[in-house]
């Protein structure tokens, strides 16, 4: 269980790359309905997760760091 959200998180190792990509596409479609659009950097940073080389938690940590409450940081 993910303690920060209270949701059960399936191990990314049990999902195939195709399943992870399908889940991402669904999330992107939902975000677009809300008027949100990920940056090309956001999508590029997801690639290691999609290919099974990195757990989603590492991507989320990077995302939280980039978009800290003070706003996006320029690297």
N, C-alpha and C positions, 0 to 999 in steps of 0.2 A: 504494500500500500504506500502510496506517495503521501508522506506526512504533511507536505505543504498544501496539498489540494484535497486530501482525503479520498482520492480516487485510486482504484486499483490500476496499476500500470503493468502491462504485459511486458515481459522481458523482450528487448529488441532482438535478442539472439534467436528467439523462437519464431520470429517473423521473417519471411523472405523479402528480398529487395523489392520484388513486385508488390508485395503487400504494403511495405513501407511507402513506396511511391504512390500507391492508390490512396492510402490514408492521407498523405501529404496533399494530393490533388483535391481530395474532399475538403480538407482544411483550407486550402487556398480558395476554392470555390466559395466556401462559407465566408471567408474574409472579404472577398470581392463583393459579396452581397451586402456586407456591412460598410462598404466603401473604403476598405483597406487594401493596400498593395504592398507586398514585401519588396525590399530592395534587391538588386542583383547580388549584393554582398550577402544578404540574408539567405538567399537561395544557394549561393556558392558554399556558404558555411554549413548548409544541410547535407551536402554531398557525402561527407564521411559517415554520417548517420545512415543515409539511404543505402550506402554500399555495405553497411554492417561493420564498419571500422571504428565506430565511436557510438557510445550510448547517447540517447537523446538528452540525458541530464547534462552532459558536457556541452552540447550545443546550447541548451537553455541557459547554462551559466554564462557562456560567452554572450548570448543575447541580452541577458540581464545586465551584464557589465557594460555593453555597448549603449543600451538605452536606460541608463540609470535615471532616477527621478529628476536629475538636473538636465536631462535631455541627452541626445546623442553626443558621444565624444568623437572628436576628430582625431584619427590616429596618424 
